[in-house]
Amino acid sequence: MSREGRWADSPFLPGDIVFDWDHPRRKGIVINLPNKQADQWHVPGRGLLSKDNPEYPRDDDVVVLLHYNTLKKELP
């Protein structure tokens, strides 16, 4: 299955460059679309994503991204 077919319902694809709504000056790369909603995704050390970010709907789809700042630190 193509990546476009696998994530046909998502506005994002792995590898897309996006801006973090909470930090608009922070760009990131989409690295995963885990097919989970915010009330199903556990953030290590912080609990459920829906509780960690209560301003977002609990049924929002999870989009995992890697911020460029982190990438630059790890792979200069």
C-alpha positions, 0 to 999 in steps of 0.5 A: 500500500502506498503511503498516500493510501495508508494515510488517506484520511489525514491532512499530513504525511510522514516527512511533511514540514509543519509549524507547531500551533502552540509555538508558530516559530517552531518548525517540525517534521511529521515522523508518525501518524499512529492512528490514535486519538488524543485520549488514547495516546500516552506521553511518557512522563506526562500521561494522556495527551488529552490531559496534557493538552486540554485545549485540544479536542480529546478526539483529535488525531495524534500527529507526532513531529520532531522539532528542528531544534531537537534534530539540530541538537542530536544531529548537528 
